[in-house]
Amino acid sequence: MKKYGIITAMQEEMQEIKKIMTNIKEKQIYELQFITGNINNKEVVLVEAGVGKVNAARVTQILIDNFDIEAIINVGVAGAANDELNMGDIVIGQIIVQHDFDITAFGHPKGFISNVGQYVESDSKLLKKMESTIQKFANKDFKIKVGIIASGDIFCTETKMKEKIRSKFFADAIEMEGAAIAQVCKLDNIPFIIIRSISDNPNGNNLITYKEYLEMATKRCAQIIKAYLN
C-alpha cells in the first residue's frame, strides 16, 4: 500500500506527529530515522529533515527513493507575513515560493527557478480534501487560511524583511523548508501539500514569541494532520 510521507524540520514538530501514530517502527537511512506506522487507517512515513532548504530537499528525495509514496505532507511552524494571522493560526500553502532565490540579473522575476517557475502549487486534489477538513475546525479558536507560503534560508526577524516578502509575493507565512520540498515533489511528480502553524511574527523580538508558542503551534499541526488523514 502506498504511504503518505510526512516531513518536519524539527524534533518538536516530529514528536507531536509521532504521538498520533500507531504500529510504529523505525528504519535508519543515511543516519536519518524514518518512522513508519499509521494515522487512523492511513500508512505514513514520518521523518525529521532538519532546518533549511538543502536538508529539506535531501530528505524529500531520500523519502521518495526508499518508500512507496502516494503524497508528501510538509508540516511545521512558520512566521506570520500576513498581519491578520495570530499565533497558532494555520496556513495551508496553495502556492509556494522561494523568496531568496534570485536570478533577476537574467531578466527573471524574484523567486523564479529554471524548469520550475516562480511559484509551485500544491496538489489540487489534496487541497480539495484539505478544504473539507478545514470545515471540521470552523468553530475552533484559531483561523485556517489557504494562501501563499514563502521559504528561504533565513529565520526572518526583521519587520522590513517581512514586509518586503509580503509585498513582493503576497505571502501569508514565512518559513525555511516548504518550497524546497515543493520543488523536489514537482520535479518527481509526487503530490504534496504544505501545512504551517504560526509560531511568531517577525518584529525584531520574535525569537521570544517563537519559543513561547512553539508547543501550541506544533500541537495544532498534529490536530490538522489527524483530521486530514481520517
PAGUVEX-874434 format. One record per atom (N, C-alpha, C): residue number from 1; residue in one letter; atom name; x, y, z. Coordinates in steps of 0.05 Angstrom, whole numbers, always signed. Example, Ala and Ser with C-alpha at 12.3 -4.5 7.8 and 13.67 -1.06 7.14 Angstrom:
1; A; N; +264; -114; +156
1; A; CA; +246; -90; +156
1; A; C; +264; -66; +156
2; S; N; +257; -45; +142
2; S; CA; +273; -21; +143
2; S; C; +258; +1; +157
! end
This chain:
1; M; N; +17; -24; +0
1; M; CA; +0; +0; +0
1; M; C; +18; +25; +0
2; K; N; +10; +45; -16
2; K; CA; +25; +70; -16
2; K; C; +22; +84; +10
3; K; N; +42; +100; +16
3; K; CA; +43; +114; +42
3; K; C; +44; +144; +38
4; Y; N; +34; +158; +58
4; Y; CA; +38; +187; +60
4; Y; C; +64; +193; +73
5; G; N; +82; +208; +60
5; G; CA; +106; +218; +73
5; G; C; +100; +243; +88
6; I; N; +109; +245; +113
6; I; CA; +106; +269; +129
6; I; C; +133; +279; +137
7; I; N; +140; +304; +129
7; I; CA; +166; +315; +134
7; I; C; +163; +339; +153
8; T; N; +179; +338; +175
8; T; CA; +181; +361; +193
8; T; C; +210; +371; +192
9; A; N; +215; +395; +202
9; A; CA; +242; +405; +203
9; A; C; +255; +399; +230
10; M; N; +239; +399; +252
10; M; CA; +250; +398; +279
10; M; C; +238; +375; +295
11; Q; N; +252; +369; +316
11; Q; CA; +244; +347; +334
11; Q; C; +217; +353; +347
12; E; N; +212; +378; +355
12; E; CA; +187; +385; +369
12; E; C; +163; +379; +350
13; E; N; +166; +386; +325
13; E; CA; +145; +382; +306
13; E; C; +141; +352; +301
14; M; N; +163; +337; +298
14; M; CA; +161; +308; +293
14; M; C; +148; +294; +317
15; Q; N; +155; +301; +341
15; Q; CA; +144; +287; +365
15; Q; C; +114; +289; +367
16; E; N; +103; +312; +360
16; E; CA; +74; +316; +361
16; E; C; +60; +298; +341
17; I; N; +72; +294; +317
17; I; CA; +60; +276; +297
17; I; C; +63; +247; +307
18; K; N; +86; +241; +318
18; K; CA; +90; +213; +327
18; K; C; +70; +205; +349
19; K; N; +61; +224; +365
19; K; CA; +41; +218; +386
19; K; C; +14; +208; +375
20; I; N; +8; +216; +350
20; I; CA; -18; +208; +339
20; I; C; -15; +183; +320
21; M; N; +9; +171; +320
21; M; CA; +14; +148; +303
21; M; C; +11; +122; +320
22; T; N; +4; +100; +306
22; T; CA; +3; +74; +318
22; T; C; +21; +55; +301
23; N; N; +26; +31; +312
23; N; CA; +41; +10; +298
23; N; C; +68; +21; +288
24; I; N; +82; +34; +307
24; I; CA; +106; +49; +299
24; I; C; +130; +29; +296
25; K; N; +145; +33; +275
25; K; CA; +170; +20; +270
25; K; C; +190; +41; +260
26; E; N; +216; +36; +262
26; E; CA; +236; +55; +254
26; E; C; +255; +42; +234
27; K; N; +264; +58; +215
27; K; CA; +284; +49; +195
27; K; C; +304; +71; +192
28; Q; N; +330; +65; +193
28; Q; CA; +351; +85; +190
28; Q; C; +362; +84; +162
29; I; N; +363; +107; +149
29; I; CA; +376; +110; +123
29; I; C; +393; +135; +124
30; Y; N; +418; +132; +117
30; Y; CA; +437; +155; +118
30; Y; C; +435; +170; +145
31; E; N; +434; +155; +167
31; E; CA; +433; +166; +194
31; E; C; +407; +183; +199
32; L; N; +387; +180; +182
32; L; CA; +361; +192; +186
32; L; C; +342; +171; +197
33; Q; N; +325; +178; +216
33; Q; CA; +306; +160; +227
33; Q; C; +279; +164; +213
34; F; N; +271; +144; +198
34; F; CA; +245; +144; +185
34; F; C; +226; +127; +202
35; I; N; +204; +139; +211
35; I; CA; +185; +126; +229
35; I; C; +160; +118; +212
36; T; N; +156; +92; +210
36; T; CA; +132; +83; +195
36; T; C; +110; +75; +215
37; G; N; +86; +77; +206
37; G; CA; +63; +70; +223
37; G; C; +37; +78; +210
38; N; N; +17; +83; +227
38; N; CA; -9; +90; +217
38; N; C; -20; +115; +232
39; I; N; -34; +132; +217
39; I; CA; -51; +153; +229
39; I; C; -79; +147; +219
40; N; N; -96; +140; +238
40; N; CA; -123; +129; +231
40; N; C; -118; +104; +213
41; N; N; -129; +103; +189
41; N; CA; -126; +80; +172
41; N; C; -106; +84; +150
42; K; N; -90; +106; +152
42; K; CA; -71; +112; +131
42; K; C; -42; +104; +139
43; E; N; -27; +92; +122
43; E; CA; +1; +86; +127
43; E; C; +17; +111; +122
44; V; N; +35; +116; +140
44; V; CA; +52; +141; +138
44; V; C; +81; +135; +144
45; V; N; +98; +152; +133
45; V; CA; +127; +151; +140
45; V; C; +134; +179; +149
46; L; N; +143; +182; +173
46; L; CA; +150; +208; +186
46; L; C; +180; +211; +188
47; V; N; +190; +235; +181
47; V; CA; +219; +239; +183
47; V; C; +224; +268; +191
48; E; N; +244; +273; +207
48; E; CA; +254; +299; +214
48; E; C; +277; +306; +195
49; A; N; +274; +327; +179
49; A; CA; +293; +333; +158
49; A; C; +316; +351; +168
50; G; N; +311; +367; +189
50; G; CA; +330; +388; +196
50; G; C; +321; +414; +183
51; V; N; +333; +436; +192
51; V; CA; +325; +463; +184
51; V; C; +338; +471; +158
52; G; N; +323; +484; +141
52; G; CA; +334; +496; +116
52; G; C; +328; +480; +91
53; K; N; +331; +494; +68
53; K; CA; +322; +483; +43
53; K; C; +338; +459; +34
54; V; N; +364; +459; +38
54; V; CA; +381; +436; +29
54; V; C; +374; +411; +45
55; N; N; +371; +413; +71
55; N; CA; +363; +390; +87
55; N; C; +336; +379; +78
56; A; N; +317; +398; +73
56; A; CA; +290; +391; +65
56; A; C; +290; +376; +38
57; A; N; +305; +387; +19
57; A; CA; +305; +375; -8
57; A; C; +318; +347; -7
58; R; N; +341; +345; +8
58; R; CA; +355; +319; +11
58; R; C; +336; +298; +22
59; V; N; +323; +304; +44
59; V; CA; +306; +284; +57
59; V; C; +282; +277; +40
60; T; N; +271; +297; +26
60; T; CA; +248; +291; +8
60; T; C; +255; +270; -13
61; Q; N; +279; +274; -25
61; Q; CA; +287; +255; -46
61; Q; C; +293; +227; -34
62; I; N; +305; +226; -11
62; I; CA; +310; +200; +2
62; I; C; +284; +186; +9
63; L; N; +265; +201; +18
63; L; CA; +238; +190; +25
63; L; C; +225; +178; +0
64; I; N; +226; +193; -22
64; I; CA; +214; +184; -47
64; I; C; +228; +159; -58
65; D; N; +254; +159; -56
65; D; CA; +270; +137; -67
65; D; C; +267; +111; -52
66; N; N; +261; +113; -26
66; N; CA; +262; +89; -9
66; N; C; +234; +79; +1
67; F; N; +213; +94; -5
67; F; CA; +187; +85; +4
67; F; C; +167; +90; -19
68; D; N; +146; +74; -19
68; D; CA; +125; +76; -39
68; D; C; +106; +99; -31
69; I; N; +113; +123; -40
69; I; CA; +100; +147; -30
69; I; C; +77; +155; -48
70; E; N; +53; +159; -37
70; E; CA; +30; +168; -51
70; E; C; +30; +199; -53
71; A; N; +37; +212; -30
71; A; CA; +38; +241; -29
71; A; C; +55; +249; -5
72; I; N; +64; +274; -6
72; I; CA; +81; +284; +16
72; I; C; +67; +308; +29
73; I; N; +68; +307; +56
73; I; CA; +57; +329; +72
73; I; C; +81; +341; +87
74; N; N; +85; +367; +84
74; N; CA; +105; +381; +100
74; N; C; +90; +397; +121
75; V; N; +97; +392; +146
75; V; CA; +82; +404; +168
75; V; C; +102; +416; +188
76; G; N; +95; +440; +199
76; G; CA; +112; +453; +218
76; G; C; +103; +481; +225
77; V; N; +121; +496; +236
77; V; CA; +114; +523; +244
77; V; C; +125; +544; +225
78; A; N; +115; +569; +227
78; A; CA; +123; +590; +209
78; A; C; +119; +617; +222
79; G; N; +132; +637; +211
79; G; CA; +127; +664; +220
79; G; C; +104; +676; +203
80; A; N; +89; +695; +215
80; A; CA; +67; +708; +201
80; A; C; +78; +730; +183
81; A; N; +71; +729; +157
81; A; CA; +76; +752; +139
81; A; C; +51; +769; +137
82; N; N; +28; +756; +140
82; N; CA; +2; +769; +139
82; N; C; -6; +778; +167
83; D; N; -9; +803; +172
83; D; CA; -14; +814; +199
83; D; C; -42; +806; +209
84; E; N; -59; +795; +193
84; E; CA; -85; +785; +202
84; E; C; -83; +758; +216
85; L; N; -60; +745; +214
85; L; CA; -56; +719; +227
85; L; C; -45; +722; +255
86; N; N; -55; +705; +273
86; N; CA; -47; +705; +301
86; N; C; -31; +680; +307
87; M; N; -19; +680; +331
87; M; CA; -5; +656; +340
87; M; C; -23; +632; +340
88; G; N; -14; +610; +328
88; G; CA; -30; +585; +328
88; G; C; -48; +583; +304
89; D; N; -52; +604; +289
89; D; CA; -68; +602; +264
89; D; C; -53; +584; +244
90; I; N; -68; +572; +226
90; I; CA; -57; +553; +206
90; I; C; -58; +565; +178
91; V; N; -36; +561; +164
91; V; CA; -35; +569; +135
91; V; C; -31; +543; +119
92; I; N; -49; +538; +100
92; I; CA; -45; +517; +81
92; I; C; -34; +529; +56
93; G; N; -11; +519; +47
93; G; CA; +2; +531; +24
93; G; C; -9; +522; -2
94; Q; N; -26; +538; -14
94; Q; CA; -35; +532; -41
94; Q; C; -13; +539; -61
95; I; N; +1; +561; -55
95; I; CA; +23; +570; -72
95; I; C; +48; +573; -55
96; I; N; +71; +562; -66
96; I; CA; +96; +562; -51
96; I; C; +117; +576; -68
97; V; N; +134; +592; -55
97; V; CA; +155; +607; -69
97; V; C; +180; +608; -52
98; Q; N; +204; +609; -66
98; Q; CA; +229; +613; -52
98; Q; C; +236; +643; -53
99; H; N; +231; +656; -31
99; H; CA; +234; +685; -31
99; H; C; +263; +694; -34
100; D; N; +283; +677; -29
100; D; CA; +311; +684; -30
100; D; C; +325; +675; -56
101; F; N; +310; +663; -74
101; F; CA; +322; +654; -100
101; F; C; +321; +677; -119
102; D; N; +345; +684; -130
102; D; CA; +347; +709; -144
102; D; C; +365; +706; -169
103; I; N; +352; +704; -193
103; I; CA; +366; +706; -218
103; I; C; +354; +729; -235
104; T; N; +347; +750; -221
104; T; CA; +336; +773; -234
104; T; C; +356; +786; -254
105; A; N; +381; +781; -250
105; A; CA; +401; +791; -269
105; A; C; +397; +781; -297
106; F; N; +383; +758; -299
106; F; CA; +378; +746; -325
106; F; C; +350; +752; -336
107; G; N; +337; +771; -323
107; G; CA; +311; +780; -332
107; G; C; +288; +765; -321
108; H; N; +292; +748; -301
108; H; CA; +270; +733; -289
108; H; C; +260; +747; -264
109; P; N; +235; +743; -256
109; P; CA; +225; +754; -231
109; P; C; +238; +741; -207
110; K; N; +239; +755; -185
110; K; CA; +249; +743; -160
110; K; C; +234; +718; -153
111; G; N; +249; +698; -145
111; G; CA; +237; +672; -138
111; G; C; +235; +653; -161
112; F; N; +241; +662; -186
112; F; CA; +239; +644; -209
112; F; C; +261; +624; -209
113; I; N; +255; +599; -214
113; I; CA; +274; +577; -216
113; I; C; +272; +563; -243
114; S; N; +294; +560; -256
114; S; CA; +294; +547; -282
114; S; C; +281; +519; -281
115; N; N; +264; +513; -300
115; N; CA; +250; +487; -302
115; N; C; +229; +483; -280
116; V; N; +224; +504; -264
116; V; CA; +205; +502; -243
116; V; C; +185; +525; -245
117; G; N; +195; +550; -248
117; G; CA; +178; +573; -249
117; G; C; +181; +589; -223
118; Q; N; +166; +610; -221
118; Q; CA; +167; +627; -197
118; Q; C; +153; +615; -174
119; Y; N; +130; +602; -179
119; Y; CA; +114; +590; -159
119; Y; C; +109; +560; -164
120; V; N; +105; +545; -142
120; V; CA; +97; +518; -145
120; V; C; +70; +515; -129
121; E; N; +51; +501; -141
121; E; CA; +25; +498; -128
121; E; C; +22; +470; -116
122; S; N; +10; +469; -93
122; S; CA; +3; +444; -80
122; S; C; -17; +429; -97
123; D; N; -18; +403; -94
123; D; CA; -35; +386; -110
123; D; C; -65; +393; -106
124; S; N; -79; +396; -128
124; S; CA; -107; +406; -126
124; S; C; -125; +386; -111
125; K; N; -121; +360; -114
125; K; CA; -137; +340; -100
125; K; C; -132; +341; -70
126; L; N; -107; +344; -63
126; L; CA; -100; +345; -34
126; L; C; -112; +371; -22
127; L; N; -111; +393; -38
127; L; CA; -122; +418; -28
127; L; C; -152; +416; -25
128; K; N; -166; +403; -43
128; K; CA; -195; +399; -41
128; K; C; -202; +383; -16
129; K; N; -187; +362; -11
129; K; CA; -191; +347; +13
129; K; C; -186; +363; +38
130; M; N; -165; +380; +37
130; M; CA; -159; +398; +59
130; M; C; -181; +417; +65
131; E; N; -193; +428; +43
131; E; CA; -215; +447; +47
131; E; C; -239; +434; +61
132; S; N; -243; +408; +56
132; S; CA; -264; +393; +71
132; S; C; -256; +389; +100
133; T; N; -230; +384; +104
133; T; CA; -221; +381; +132
133; T; C; -224; +407; +148
134; I; N; -218; +429; +135
134; I; CA; -220; +455; +148
134; I; C; -247; +460; +160
135; Q; N; -268; +450; +147
135; Q; CA; -295; +454; +156
135; Q; C; -299; +443; +184
136; K; N; -285; +422; +191
136; K; CA; -287; +409; +217
136; K; C; -276; +427; +240
137; F; N; -261; +448; +232
137; F; CA; -248; +465; +252
137; F; C; -261; +493; +252
138; A; N; -285; +495; +240
138; A; CA; -297; +521; +236
138; A; C; -302; +536; +262
139; N; N; -308; +522; +284
139; N; CA; -314; +535; +309
139; N; C; -291; +536; +329
140; K; N; -267; +529; +319
140; K; CA; -244; +530; +337
140; K; C; -235; +559; +341
141; D; N; -217; +562; +361
141; D; CA; -208; +590; +368
141; D; C; -183; +597; +352
142; F; N; -179; +585; +328
142; F; CA; -158; +594; +311
142; F; C; -167; +593; +282
143; K; N; -155; +609; +265
143; K; CA; -162; +610; +237
143; K; C; -145; +591; +220
144; I; N; -157; +582; +198
144; I; CA; -143; +566; +179
144; I; C; -146; +580; +152
145; K; N; -124; +588; +140
145; K; CA; -124; +603; +115
145; K; C; -109; +587; +93
146; V; N; -121; +585; +70
146; V; CA; -108; +574; +47
146; V; C; -95; +598; +32
147; G; N; -68; +597; +29
147; G; CA; -55; +620; +19
147; G; C; -27; +615; +8
148; I; N; -9; +634; +11
148; I; CA; +18; +633; +0
148; I; C; +39; +631; +22
149; I; N; +57; +612; +18
149; I; CA; +79; +608; +37
149; I; C; +105; +613; +23
150; A; N; +122; +629; +35
150; A; CA; +148; +636; +24
150; A; C; +170; +623; +41
151; S; N; +189; +610; +28
151; S; CA; +211; +597; +41
151; S; C; +238; +610; +34
152; G; N; +256; +610; +54
152; G; CA; +283; +619; +49
152; G; C; +302; +610; +71
153; D; N; +327; +611; +66
153; D; CA; +347; +601; +85
153; D; C; +355; +623; +105
154; I; N; +335; +633; +119
154; I; CA; +339; +653; +140
154; I; C; +315; +653; +158
155; F; N; +320; +654; +184
155; F; CA; +299; +657; +204
155; F; C; +292; +687; +205
156; C; N; +270; +694; +193
156; C; CA; +262; +722; +190
156; C; C; +256; +735; +217
157; T; N; +271; +756; +224
157; T; CA; +266; +770; +249
157; T; C; +259; +799; +245
158; E; N; +264; +810; +222
158; E; CA; +261; +839; +217
158; E; C; +234; +846; +204
159; T; N; +221; +866; +214
159; T; CA; +196; +875; +203
159; T; C; +199; +883; +174
160; K; N; +221; +897; +167
160; K; CA; +225; +906; +140
160; K; C; +227; +882; +120
161; M; N; +241; +861; +129
161; M; CA; +243; +838; +112
161; M; C; +216; +824; +108
162; K; N; +201; +822; +130
162; K; CA; +174; +810; +129
162; K; C; +157; +826; +109
163; E; N; +157; +852; +112
163; E; CA; +141; +869; +94
163; E; C; +149; +867; +65
164; K; N; +175; +864; +60
164; K; CA; +185; +862; +33
164; K; C; +175; +836; +21
165; I; N; +176; +814; +36
165; I; CA; +167; +788; +26
165; I; C; +137; +788; +22
166; R; N; +123; +801; +40
166; R; CA; +94; +803; +38
166; R; C; +86; +819; +13
167; S; N; +99; +841; +8
167; S; CA; +91; +858; -14
167; S; C; +100; +846; -41
168; K; N; +122; +832; -41
168; K; CA; +133; +820; -66
168; K; C; +117; +796; -75
169; F; N; +110; +778; -55
169; F; CA; +98; +753; -62
169; F; C; +70; +749; -51
170; F; N; +59; +769; -37
170; F; CA; +33; +767; -23
170; F; C; +33; +744; -4
171; A; N; +56; +739; +9
171; A; CA; +59; +715; +26
171; A; C; +42; +719; +52
172; D; N; +32; +696; +61
172; D; CA; +18; +696; +87
172; D; C; +36; +686; +109
173; A; N; +55; +668; +102
173; A; CA; +73; +657; +122
173; A; C; +101; +654; +111
174; I; N; +121; +655; +129
174; I; CA; +149; +654; +121
174; I; C; +162; +631; +137
175; E; N; +176; +613; +123
175; E; CA; +190; +591; +136
175; E; C; +215; +584; +120
176; M; N; +226; +560; +125
176; M; CA; +253; +554; +115
176; M; C; +255; +528; +99
177; E; N; +233; +513; +94
177; E; CA; +235; +487; +81
177; E; C; +215; +482; +59
178; G; N; +190; +492; +62
178; G; CA; +168; +483; +45
178; G; C; +173; +484; +15
179; A; N; +185; +506; +6
179; A; CA; +188; +509; -23
179; A; C; +208; +490; -35
180; A; N; +228; +482; -19
180; A; CA; +248; +462; -28
180; A; C; +234; +435; -31
181; I; N; +217; +428; -12
181; I; CA; +202; +403; -13
181; I; C; +183; +404; -38
182; A; N; +170; +427; -42
182; A; CA; +152; +430; -64
182; A; C; +167; +427; -91
183; Q; N; +191; +438; -93
183; Q; CA; +207; +436; -117
183; Q; C; +214; +407; -124
184; V; N; +223; +392; -104
184; V; CA; +230; +364; -109
184; V; C; +206; +348; -117
185; C; N; +183; +353; -103
185; C; CA; +159; +338; -109
185; C; C; +149; +345; -138
186; K; N; +151; +370; -145
186; K; CA; +143; +377; -173
186; K; C; +160; +363; -193
187; L; N; +186; +363; -189
187; L; CA; +205; +351; -208
187; L; C; +201; +320; -209
188; D; N; +193; +309; -187
188; D; CA; +189; +280; -185
188; D; C; +160; +271; -190
189; N; N; +142; +290; -195
189; N; CA; +114; +284; -200
189; N; C; +101; +270; -176
190; I; N; +107; +280; -152
190; I; CA; +95; +270; -127
190; I; C; +76; +291; -116
191; P; N; +51; +285; -112
191; P; CA; +32; +305; -100
191; P; C; +42; +313; -72
192; F; N; +38; +339; -65
192; F; CA; +46; +348; -39
192; F; C; +27; +370; -29
193; I; N; +29; +375; -3
193; I; CA; +15; +398; +9
193; I; C; +32; +407; +33
194; I; N; +31; +433; +38
194; I; CA; +47; +446; +59
194; I; C; +28; +457; +80
195; I; N; +32; +449; +105
195; I; CA; +15; +458; +128
195; I; C; +33; +472; +148
196; R; N; +27; +497; +155
196; R; CA; +43; +512; +174
196; R; C; +25; +525; +196
197; S; N; +35; +524; +220
197; S; CA; +21; +538; +242
197; S; C; +39; +561; +251
198; I; N; +26; +584; +255
198; I; CA; +41; +608; +262
198; I; C; +52; +607; +290
199; S; N; +78; +610; +293
199; S; CA; +91; +610; +319
199; S; C; +103; +637; +327
200; D; N; +105; +655; +307
200; D; CA; +117; +681; +313
200; D; C; +110; +701; +292
201; N; N; +115; +727; +298
201; N; CA; +110; +748; +279
201; N; C; +136; +765; +277
202; P; N; +150; +763; +255
202; P; CA; +176; +777; +253
202; P; C; +174; +807; +260
203; N; N; +186; +814; +282
203; N; CA; +184; +842; +292
203; N; C; +209; +850; +308
204; G; N; +231; +836; +304
204; G; CA; +255; +841; +319
204; G; C; +257; +828; +346
205; N; N; +234; +818; +355
205; N; CA; +233; +805; +382
205; N; C; +219; +778; +380
206; N; N; +217; +767; +356
206; N; CA; +200; +744; +352
206; N; C; +213; +717; +361
207; L; N; +239; +717; +367
207; L; CA; +251; +693; +377
207; L; C; +238; +685; +404
208; I; N; +232; +705; +420
208; I; CA; +219; +700; +446
208; I; C; +191; +690; +441
209; T; N; +176; +702; +423
209; T; CA; +149; +693; +416
209; T; C; +150; +664; +405
210; Y; N; +170; +659; +388
210; Y; CA; +173; +632; +376
210; Y; C; +175; +611; +398
211; K; N; +192; +616; +417
211; K; CA; +196; +596; +439
211; K; C; +171; +593; +455
212; E; N; +156; +614; +459
212; E; CA; +132; +614; +475
212; E; C; +109; +598; +462
213; Y; N; +107; +601; +435
213; Y; CA; +84; +589; +421
213; Y; C; +91; +564; +405
214; L; N; +116; +555; +406
214; L; CA; +124; +532; +390
214; L; C; +107; +507; +397
215; E; N; +103; +502; +422
215; E; CA; +89; +478; +430
215; E; C; +59; +479; +421
216; M; N; +46; +501; +425
216; M; CA; +19; +504; +416
216; M; C; +16; +501; +386
217; A; N; +35; +513; +371
217; A; CA; +34; +512; +342
217; A; C; +38; +483; +332
218; T; N; +56; +468; +344
218; T; CA; +61; +441; +335
218; T; C; +37; +423; +342
219; K; N; +24; +427; +364
219; K; CA; +1; +411; +371
219; K; C; -22; +416; +352
220; R; N; -25; +441; +343
220; R; CA; -47; +446; +324
220; R; C; -41; +434; +297
221; C; N; -16; +433; +289
221; C; CA; -8; +419; +264
221; C; C; -16; +390; +266
222; A; N; -11; +377; +289
222; A; CA; -18; +349; +292
222; A; C; -48; +345; +291
223; Q; N; -64; +364; +302
223; Q; CA; -93; +362; +300
223; Q; C; -102; +362; +271
224; I; N; -90; +380; +255
224; I; CA; -98; +382; +227
224; I; C; -91; +356; +212
225; I; N; -67; +346; +217
225; I; CA; -58; +321; +204
225; I; C; -77; +298; +211
226; K; N; -84; +295; +237
226; K; CA; -101; +273; +245
226; K; C; -128; +275; +232
227; A; N; -139; +299; +230
227; A; CA; -165; +302; +217
227; A; C; -163; +297; +187
228; Y; N; -142; +307; +176
228; Y; CA; -138; +304; +147
228; Y; C; -135; +275; +138
229; L; N; -122; +259; +154
229; L; CA; -117; +231; +147
229; L; C; -138; +212; +159
230; N; N; -161; +223; +166
230; N; CA; -183; +207; +177
230; N; C; -199; +194; +154
! end
